[in-house]
Amino acid sequence: MAENQLKALEKKIDELISLCQDLDRENQSLKDDLSGWQRERKELMDKNELARDKVEAMINRLRAME
């Protein structure tokens, strides 16, 4: 009886280890995705700011021509 319980416990522990490894991989993947999205967001915000600055400069030049 104890032998069967020990094997069942060992099997559950192996399953938990496997699950933890899967979750670690998924977590790392999500962290990598987040990092990519944050980098892309920053690039888009920088481009948006540059475009805004260019538009403001054009508006100022147009106003100066009046």
PyMOL Python script that loads the backbone (N, CA, C, O; Angstrom):
from pymol import cmd

cmd.read_pdbstr("""\
ATOM      1  N   MET A   1       0.824  -1.198   0.000  1.00  0.00           N
ATOM      2  CA  MET A   1       0.000   0.000   0.000  1.00  0.00           C
ATOM      3  C   MET A   1       0.861   1.252   0.000  1.00  0.00           C
ATOM      4  O   MET A   1       0.606   2.171  -0.779  1.00  0.00           O
ATOM      5  N   ALA A   2       1.859   1.309   0.844  1.00  0.00           N
ATOM      6  CA  ALA A   2       2.723   2.475   0.934  1.00  0.00           C
ATOM      7  C   ALA A   2       3.475   2.689  -0.369  1.00  0.00           C
ATOM      8  O   ALA A   2       3.734   3.828  -0.759  1.00  0.00           O
ATOM      9  N   GLU A   3       3.822   1.621  -1.033  1.00  0.00           N
ATOM     10  CA  GLU A   3       4.544   1.716  -2.312  1.00  0.00           C
ATOM     11  C   GLU A   3       3.668   2.405  -3.363  1.00  0.00           C
ATOM     12  O   GLU A   3       4.152   3.252  -4.114  1.00  0.00           O
ATOM     13  N   ASN A   4       2.392   2.047  -3.417  1.00  0.00           N
ATOM     14  CA  ASN A   4       1.466   2.672  -4.372  1.00  0.00           C
ATOM     15  C   ASN A   4       1.259   4.148  -4.050  1.00  0.00           C
ATOM     16  O   ASN A   4       1.203   4.984  -4.952  1.00  0.00           O
ATOM     17  N   GLN A   5       1.147   4.461  -2.777  1.00  0.00           N
ATOM     18  CA  GLN A   5       0.976   5.853  -2.380  1.00  0.00           C
ATOM     19  C   GLN A   5       2.213   6.673  -2.732  1.00  0.00           C
ATOM     20  O   GLN A   5       2.111   7.818  -3.173  1.00  0.00           O
ATOM     21  N   LEU A   6       3.372   6.075  -2.532  1.00  0.00           N
ATOM     22  CA  LEU A   6       4.619   6.757  -2.853  1.00  0.00           C
ATOM     23  C   LEU A   6       4.726   7.018  -4.351  1.00  0.00           C
ATOM     24  O   LEU A   6       5.147   8.096  -4.770  1.00  0.00           O
ATOM     25  N   LYS A   7       4.344   6.034  -5.155  1.00  0.00           N
ATOM     26  CA  LYS A   7       4.383   6.208  -6.613  1.00  0.00           C
ATOM     27  C   LYS A   7       3.370   7.264  -7.069  1.00  0.00           C
ATOM     28  O   LYS A   7       3.652   8.061  -7.964  1.00  0.00           O
ATOM     29  N   ALA A   8       2.203   7.259  -6.449  1.00  0.00           N
ATOM     30  CA  ALA A   8       1.186   8.258  -6.794  1.00  0.00           C
ATOM     31  C   ALA A   8       1.672   9.656  -6.425  1.00  0.00           C
ATOM     32  O   ALA A   8       1.487  10.610  -7.181  1.00  0.00           O
ATOM     33  N   LEU A   9       2.296   9.764  -5.257  1.00  0.00           N
ATOM     34  CA  LEU A   9       2.845  11.049  -4.829  1.00  0.00           C
ATOM     35  C   LEU A   9       3.964  11.502  -5.771  1.00  0.00           C
ATOM     36  O   LEU A   9       4.041  12.675  -6.135  1.00  0.00           O
ATOM     37  N   GLU A  10       4.815  10.577  -6.153  1.00  0.00           N
ATOM     38  CA  GLU A  10       5.912  10.888  -7.078  1.00  0.00           C
ATOM     39  C   GLU A  10       5.355  11.367  -8.416  1.00  0.00           C
ATOM     40  O   GLU A  10       5.879  12.309  -9.011  1.00  0.00           O
ATOM     41  N   LYS A  11       4.298  10.721  -8.884  1.00  0.00           N
ATOM     42  CA  LYS A  11       3.673  11.117 -10.153  1.00  0.00           C
ATOM     43  C   LYS A  11       3.097  12.533 -10.045  1.00  0.00           C
ATOM     44  O   LYS A  11       3.260  13.340 -10.961  1.00  0.00           O
ATOM     45  N   LYS A  12       2.428  12.833  -8.934  1.00  0.00           N
ATOM     46  CA  LYS A  12       1.861  14.173  -8.744  1.00  0.00           C
ATOM     47  C   LYS A  12       2.961  15.231  -8.665  1.00  0.00           C
ATOM     48  O   LYS A  12       2.812  16.332  -9.198  1.00  0.00           O
ATOM     49  N   ILE A  13       4.051  14.893  -8.004  1.00  0.00           N
ATOM     50  CA  ILE A  13       5.173  15.836  -7.913  1.00  0.00           C
ATOM     51  C   ILE A  13       5.760  16.089  -9.297  1.00  0.00           C
ATOM     52  O   ILE A  13       6.063  17.230  -9.646  1.00  0.00           O
ATOM     53  N   ASP A  14       5.921  15.031 -10.084  1.00  0.00           N
ATOM     54  CA  ASP A  14       6.428  15.191 -11.448  1.00  0.00           C
ATOM     55  C   ASP A  14       5.497  16.065 -12.282  1.00  0.00           C
ATOM     56  O   ASP A  14       5.954  16.892 -13.071  1.00  0.00           O
ATOM     57  N   GLU A  15       4.185  15.879 -12.103  1.00  0.00           N
ATOM     58  CA  GLU A  15       3.216  16.696 -12.833  1.00  0.00           C
ATOM     59  C   GLU A  15       3.316  18.164 -12.400  1.00  0.00           C
ATOM     60  O   GLU A  15       3.241  19.069 -13.232  1.00  0.00           O
ATOM     61  N   LEU A  16       3.486  18.388 -11.102  1.00  0.00           N
ATOM     62  CA  LEU A  16       3.630  19.757 -10.608  1.00  0.00           C
ATOM     63  C   LEU A  16       4.903  20.408 -11.135  1.00  0.00           C
ATOM     64  O   LEU A  16       4.897  21.587 -11.490  1.00  0.00           O
ATOM     65  N   ILE A  17       5.987  19.653 -11.189  1.00  0.00           N
ATOM     66  CA  ILE A  17       7.242  20.175 -11.728  1.00  0.00           C
ATOM     67  C   ILE A  17       7.055  20.551 -13.190  1.00  0.00           C
ATOM     68  O   ILE A  17       7.498  21.612 -13.631  1.00  0.00           O
ATOM     69  N   SER A  18       6.400  19.681 -13.930  1.00  0.00           N
ATOM     70  CA  SER A  18       6.141  19.954 -15.348  1.00  0.00           C
ATOM     71  C   SER A  18       5.269  21.195 -15.511  1.00  0.00           C
ATOM     72  O   SER A  18       5.529  22.036 -16.371  1.00  0.00           O
ATOM     73  N   LEU A  19       4.241  21.302 -14.686  1.00  0.00           N
ATOM     74  CA  LEU A  19       3.362  22.462 -14.745  1.00  0.00           C
ATOM     75  C   LEU A  19       4.129  23.742 -14.422  1.00  0.00           C
ATOM     76  O   LEU A  19       3.950  24.761 -15.089  1.00  0.00           O
ATOM     77  N   CYS A  20       4.978  23.690 -13.403  1.00  0.00           N
ATOM     78  CA  CYS A  20       5.782  24.865 -13.038  1.00  0.00           C
ATOM     79  C   CYS A  20       6.710  25.270 -14.187  1.00  0.00           C
ATOM     80  O   CYS A  20       6.879  26.459 -14.459  1.00  0.00           O
ATOM     81  N   GLN A  21       7.296  24.303 -14.847  1.00  0.00           N
ATOM     82  CA  GLN A  21       8.176  24.602 -15.978  1.00  0.00           C
ATOM     83  C   GLN A  21       7.388  25.237 -17.117  1.00  0.00           C
ATOM     84  O   GLN A  21       7.850  26.189 -17.747  1.00  0.00           O
ATOM     85  N   ASP A  22       6.200  24.707 -17.378  1.00  0.00           N
ATOM     86  CA  ASP A  22       5.344  25.295 -18.415  1.00  0.00           C
ATOM     87  C   ASP A  22       4.972  26.731 -18.060  1.00  0.00           C
ATOM     88  O   ASP A  22       5.007  27.620 -18.912  1.00  0.00           O
ATOM     89  N   LEU A  23       4.615  26.949 -16.799  1.00  0.00           N
ATOM     90  CA  LEU A  23       4.241  28.292 -16.369  1.00  0.00           C
ATOM     91  C   LEU A  23       5.431  29.246 -16.422  1.00  0.00           C
ATOM     92  O   LEU A  23       5.270  30.416 -16.771  1.00  0.00           O
ATOM     93  N   ASP A  24       6.608  28.764 -16.084  1.00  0.00           N
ATOM     94  CA  ASP A  24       7.813  29.593 -16.195  1.00  0.00           C
ATOM     95  C   ASP A  24       8.061  30.014 -17.640  1.00  0.00           C
ATOM     96  O   ASP A  24       8.379  31.172 -17.913  1.00  0.00           O
ATOM     97  N   ARG A  25       7.913  29.059 -18.567  1.00  0.00           N
ATOM     98  CA  ARG A  25       8.100  29.390 -19.988  1.00  0.00           C
ATOM     99  C   ARG A  25       7.054  30.395 -20.461  1.00  0.00           C
ATOM    100  O   ARG A  25       7.374  31.355 -21.162  1.00  0.00           O
ATOM    101  N   GLU A  26       5.810  30.168 -20.073  1.00  0.00           N
ATOM    102  CA  GLU A  26       4.738  31.086 -20.457  1.00  0.00           C
ATOM    103  C   GLU A  26       4.973  32.476 -19.866  1.00  0.00           C
ATOM    104  O   GLU A  26       4.781  33.486 -20.544  1.00  0.00           O
ATOM    105  N   ASN A  27       5.385  32.520 -18.618  1.00  0.00           N
ATOM    106  CA  ASN A  27       5.659  33.789 -17.958  1.00  0.00           C
ATOM    107  C   ASN A  27       6.780  34.543 -18.677  1.00  0.00           C
ATOM    108  O   ASN A  27       6.674  35.748 -18.906  1.00  0.00           O
ATOM    109  N   GLN A  28       7.844  33.836 -19.029  1.00  0.00           N
ATOM    110  CA  GLN A  28       8.952  34.472 -19.738  1.00  0.00           C
ATOM    111  C   GLN A  28       8.497  34.992 -21.095  1.00  0.00           C
ATOM    112  O   GLN A  28       8.895  36.075 -21.523  1.00  0.00           O
ATOM    113  N   SER A  29       7.660  34.207 -21.767  1.00  0.00           N
ATOM    114  CA  SER A  29       7.130  34.633 -23.061  1.00  0.00           C
ATOM    115  C   SER A  29       6.292  35.899 -22.911  1.00  0.00           C
ATOM    116  O   SER A  29       6.395  36.816 -23.726  1.00  0.00           O
ATOM    117  N   LEU A  30       5.472  35.948 -21.878  1.00  0.00           N
ATOM    118  CA  LEU A  30       4.649  37.132 -21.636  1.00  0.00           C
ATOM    119  C   LEU A  30       5.508  38.345 -21.293  1.00  0.00           C
ATOM    120  O   LEU A  30       5.209  39.459 -21.721  1.00  0.00           O
ATOM    121  N   LYS A  31       6.573  38.133 -20.523  1.00  0.00           N
ATOM    122  CA  LYS A  31       7.481  39.231 -20.208  1.00  0.00           C
ATOM    123  C   LYS A  31       8.170  39.744 -21.476  1.00  0.00           C
ATOM    124  O   LYS A  31       8.340  40.949 -21.656  1.00  0.00           O
ATOM    125  N   ASP A  32       8.562  38.815 -22.351  1.00  0.00           N
ATOM    126  CA  ASP A  32       9.183  39.223 -23.615  1.00  0.00           C
ATOM    127  C   ASP A  32       8.202  40.010 -24.474  1.00  0.00           C
ATOM    128  O   ASP A  32       8.561  41.023 -25.074  1.00  0.00           O
ATOM    129  N   ASP A  33       6.950  39.531 -24.528  1.00  0.00           N
ATOM    130  CA  ASP A  33       5.912  40.246 -25.284  1.00  0.00           C
ATOM    131  C   ASP A  33       5.698  41.643 -24.718  1.00  0.00           C
ATOM    132  O   ASP A  33       5.608  42.618 -25.464  1.00  0.00           O
ATOM    133  N   LEU A  34       5.619  41.732 -23.402  1.00  0.00           N
ATOM    134  CA  LEU A  34       5.412  43.023 -22.750  1.00  0.00           C
ATOM    135  C   LEU A  34       6.555  43.978 -23.079  1.00  0.00           C
ATOM    136  O   LEU A  34       6.332  45.150 -23.381  1.00  0.00           O
ATOM    137  N   SER A  35       7.754  43.473 -23.018  1.00  0.00           N
ATOM    138  CA  SER A  35       8.913  44.312 -23.331  1.00  0.00           C
ATOM    139  C   SER A  35       8.837  44.821 -24.772  1.00  0.00           C
ATOM    140  O   SER A  35       9.129  45.986 -25.042  1.00  0.00           O
ATOM    141  N   GLY A  36       8.447  43.945 -25.684  1.00  0.00           N
ATOM    142  CA  GLY A  36       8.304  44.345 -27.084  1.00  0.00           C
ATOM    143  C   GLY A  36       7.233  45.399 -27.271  1.00  0.00           C
ATOM    144  O   GLY A  36       7.422  46.375 -27.997  1.00  0.00           O
ATOM    145  N   TRP A  37       6.090  45.190 -26.599  1.00  0.00           N
ATOM    146  CA  TRP A  37       4.998  46.165 -26.706  1.00  0.00           C
ATOM    147  C   TRP A  37       5.398  47.504 -26.105  1.00  0.00           C
ATOM    148  O   TRP A  37       5.044  48.553 -26.643  1.00  0.00           O
ATOM    149  N   GLN A  38       6.134  47.482 -24.995  1.00  0.00           N
ATOM    150  CA  GLN A  38       6.570  48.731 -24.375  1.00  0.00           C
ATOM    151  C   GLN A  38       7.551  49.468 -25.287  1.00  0.00           C
ATOM    152  O   GLN A  38       7.487  50.691 -25.417  1.00  0.00           O
ATOM    153  N   ARG A  39       8.453  48.725 -25.914  1.00  0.00           N
ATOM    154  CA  ARG A  39       9.415  49.327 -26.837  1.00  0.00           C
ATOM    155  C   ARG A  39       8.681  49.935 -28.039  1.00  0.00           C
ATOM    156  O   ARG A  39       8.979  51.055 -28.455  1.00  0.00           O
ATOM    157  N   GLU A  40       7.718  49.184 -28.592  1.00  0.00           N
ATOM    158  CA  GLU A  40       6.953  49.689 -29.733  1.00  0.00           C
ATOM    159  C   GLU A  40       6.145  50.925 -29.344  1.00  0.00           C
ATOM    160  O   GLU A  40       6.056  51.878 -30.118  1.00  0.00           O
ATOM    161  N   ARG A  41       5.555  50.911 -28.147  1.00  0.00           N
ATOM    162  CA  ARG A  41       4.784  52.058 -27.675  1.00  0.00           C
ATOM    163  C   ARG A  41       5.664  53.299 -27.586  1.00  0.00           C
ATOM    164  O   ARG A  41       5.260  54.385 -28.000  1.00  0.00           O
ATOM    165  N   LYS A  42       6.878  53.132 -27.039  1.00  0.00           N
ATOM    166  CA  LYS A  42       7.791  54.262 -26.924  1.00  0.00           C
ATOM    167  C   LYS A  42       8.178  54.797 -28.301  1.00  0.00           C
ATOM    168  O   LYS A  42       8.227  56.009 -28.509  1.00  0.00           O
ATOM    169  N   GLU A  43       8.451  53.895 -29.237  1.00  0.00           N
ATOM    170  CA  GLU A  43       8.799  54.324 -30.595  1.00  0.00           C
ATOM    171  C   GLU A  43       7.643  55.108 -31.221  1.00  0.00           C
ATOM    172  O   GLU A  43       7.863  56.141 -31.853  1.00  0.00           O
ATOM    173  N   LEU A  44       6.417  54.620 -31.044  1.00  0.00           N
ATOM    174  CA  LEU A  44       5.260  55.317 -31.607  1.00  0.00           C
ATOM    175  C   LEU A  44       5.042  56.673 -30.943  1.00  0.00           C
ATOM    176  O   LEU A  44       4.680  57.643 -31.610  1.00  0.00           O
ATOM    177  N   MET A  45       5.259  56.740 -29.647  1.00  0.00           N
ATOM    178  CA  MET A  45       5.108  58.024 -28.960  1.00  0.00           C
ATOM    179  C   MET A  45       6.176  59.011 -29.441  1.00  0.00           C
ATOM    180  O   MET A  45       5.895  60.198 -29.610  1.00  0.00           O
ATOM    181  N   ASP A  46       7.397  58.523 -29.660  1.00  0.00           N
ATOM    182  CA  ASP A  46       8.460  59.396 -30.169  1.00  0.00           C
ATOM    183  C   ASP A  46       8.131  59.900 -31.571  1.00  0.00           C
ATOM    184  O   ASP A  46       8.336  61.074 -31.877  1.00  0.00           O
ATOM    185  N   LYS A  47       7.617  59.003 -32.427  1.00  0.00           N
ATOM    186  CA  LYS A  47       7.229  59.409 -33.782  1.00  0.00           C
ATOM    187  C   LYS A  47       6.084  60.414 -33.732  1.00  0.00           C
ATOM    188  O   LYS A  47       6.064  61.379 -34.497  1.00  0.00           O
ATOM    189  N   ASN A  48       5.140  60.188 -32.840  1.00  0.00           N
ATOM    190  CA  ASN A  48       4.001  61.093 -32.692  1.00  0.00           C
ATOM    191  C   ASN A  48       4.484  62.479 -32.253  1.00  0.00           C
ATOM    192  O   ASN A  48       4.016  63.495 -32.768  1.00  0.00           O
ATOM    193  N   GLU A  49       5.404  62.515 -31.320  1.00  0.00           N
ATOM    194  CA  GLU A  49       5.939  63.797 -30.854  1.00  0.00           C
ATOM    195  C   GLU A  49       6.696  64.516 -31.976  1.00  0.00           C
ATOM    196  O   GLU A  49       6.581  65.732 -32.128  1.00  0.00           O
ATOM    197  N   LEU A  50       7.459  63.767 -32.747  1.00  0.00           N
ATOM    198  CA  LEU A  50       8.188  64.365 -33.866  1.00  0.00           C
ATOM    199  C   LEU A  50       7.212  64.944 -34.893  1.00  0.00           C
ATOM    200  O   LEU A  50       7.410  66.052 -35.392  1.00  0.00           O
ATOM    201  N   ALA A  51       6.156  64.183 -35.201  1.00  0.00           N
ATOM    202  CA  ALA A  51       5.150  64.672 -36.152  1.00  0.00           C
ATOM    203  C   ALA A  51       4.460  65.918 -35.610  1.00  0.00           C
ATOM    204  O   ALA A  51       4.213  66.867 -36.353  1.00  0.00           O
ATOM    205  N   ARG A  52       4.151  65.917 -34.319  1.00  0.00           N
ATOM    206  CA  ARG A  52       3.509  67.081 -33.707  1.00  0.00           C
ATOM    207  C   ARG A  52       4.416  68.305 -33.806  1.00  0.00           C
ATOM    208  O   ARG A  52       3.958  69.400 -34.132  1.00  0.00           O
ATOM    209  N   ASP A  53       5.703  68.113 -33.522  1.00  0.00           N
ATOM    210  CA  ASP A  53       6.651  69.221 -33.608  1.00  0.00           C
ATOM    211  C   ASP A  53       6.738  69.768 -35.035  1.00  0.00           C
ATOM    212  O   ASP A  53       6.822  70.980 -35.230  1.00  0.00           O
ATOM    213  N   LYS A  54       6.717  68.880 -36.029  1.00  0.00           N
ATOM    214  CA  LYS A  54       6.790  69.319 -37.422  1.00  0.00           C
ATOM    215  C   LYS A  54       5.536  70.099 -37.811  1.00  0.00           C
ATOM    216  O   LYS A  54       5.622  71.120 -38.493  1.00  0.00           O
ATOM    217  N   VAL A  55       4.378  69.618 -37.380  1.00  0.00           N
ATOM    218  CA  VAL A  55       3.124  70.309 -37.689  1.00  0.00           C
ATOM    219  C   VAL A  55       3.107  71.685 -37.031  1.00  0.00           C
ATOM    220  O   VAL A  55       2.714  72.672 -37.653  1.00  0.00           O
ATOM    221  N   GLU A  56       3.532  71.745 -35.782  1.00  0.00           N
ATOM    222  CA  GLU A  56       3.579  73.037 -35.092  1.00  0.00           C
ATOM    223  C   GLU A  56       4.533  73.994 -35.795  1.00  0.00           C
ATOM    224  O   GLU A  56       4.239  75.184 -35.910  1.00  0.00           O
ATOM    225  N   ALA A  57       5.666  73.494 -36.265  1.00  0.00           N
ATOM    226  CA  ALA A  57       6.618  74.347 -36.979  1.00  0.00           C
ATOM    227  C   ALA A  57       6.003  74.863 -38.279  1.00  0.00           C
ATOM    228  O   ALA A  57       6.189  76.026 -38.638  1.00  0.00           O
ATOM    229  N   MET A  58       5.273  73.999 -38.981  1.00  0.00           N
ATOM    230  CA  MET A  58       4.622  74.431 -40.226  1.00  0.00           C
ATOM    231  C   MET A  58       3.566  75.492 -39.938  1.00  0.00           C
ATOM    232  O   MET A  58       3.460  76.482 -40.662  1.00  0.00           O
ATOM    233  N   ILE A  59       2.786  75.281 -38.878  1.00  0.00           N
ATOM    234  CA  ILE A  59       1.760  76.260 -38.513  1.00  0.00           C
ATOM    235  C   ILE A  59       2.406  77.601 -38.184  1.00  0.00           C
ATOM    236  O   ILE A  59       1.916  78.651 -38.599  1.00  0.00           O
ATOM    237  N   ASN A  60       3.479  77.563 -37.455  1.00  0.00           N
ATOM    238  CA  ASN A  60       4.191  78.820 -37.090  1.00  0.00           C
ATOM    239  C   ASN A  60       4.719  79.515 -38.327  1.00  0.00           C
ATOM    240  O   ASN A  60       4.654  80.740 -38.423  1.00  0.00           O
ATOM    241  N   ARG A  61       5.245  78.745 -39.284  1.00  0.00           N
ATOM    242  CA  ARG A  61       5.746  79.371 -40.535  1.00  0.00           C
ATOM    243  C   ARG A  61       4.595  79.980 -41.323  1.00  0.00           C
ATOM    244  O   ARG A  61       4.740  81.055 -41.903  1.00  0.00           O
ATOM    245  N   LEU A  62       3.449  79.297 -41.348  1.00  0.00           N
ATOM    246  CA  LEU A  62       2.284  79.847 -42.043  1.00  0.00           C
ATOM    247  C   LEU A  62       1.785  81.135 -41.385  1.00  0.00           C
ATOM    248  O   LEU A  62       1.411  82.093 -42.062  1.00  0.00           O
ATOM    249  N   ARG A  63       1.789  81.133 -40.065  1.00  0.00           N
ATOM    250  CA  ARG A  63       1.376  82.335 -39.353  1.00  0.00           C
ATOM    251  C   ARG A  63       2.339  83.490 -39.607  1.00  0.00           C
ATOM    252  O   ARG A  63       1.930  84.646 -39.708  1.00  0.00           O
ATOM    253  N   ALA A  64       3.612  83.161 -39.707  1.00  0.00           N
ATOM    254  CA  ALA A  64       4.620  84.208 -39.962  1.00  0.00           C
ATOM    255  C   ALA A  64       4.468  84.786 -41.360  1.00  0.00           C
ATOM    256  O   ALA A  64       4.868  85.924 -41.602  1.00  0.00           O
ATOM    257  N   MET A  65       3.900  84.027 -42.278  1.00  0.00           N
ATOM    258  CA  MET A  65       3.718  84.510 -43.652  1.00  0.00           C
ATOM    259  C   MET A  65       2.538  85.468 -43.776  1.00  0.00           C
ATOM    260  O   MET A  65       2.429  86.184 -44.771  1.00  0.00           O
ATOM    261  N   GLU A  66       1.661  85.490 -42.789  1.00  0.00           N
ATOM    262  CA  GLU A  66       0.463  86.330 -42.852  1.00  0.00           C
ATOM    263  C   GLU A  66       0.788  87.780 -42.753  1.00  0.00           C
ATOM    264  O   GLU A  66      -0.112  88.618 -42.790  1.00  0.00           O
TER     265      GLU A  66
END
""", "prot")
cmd.dss("prot")
cmd.show_as("cartoon", "prot")
cmd.util.cbc("prot")
cmd.orient("prot")
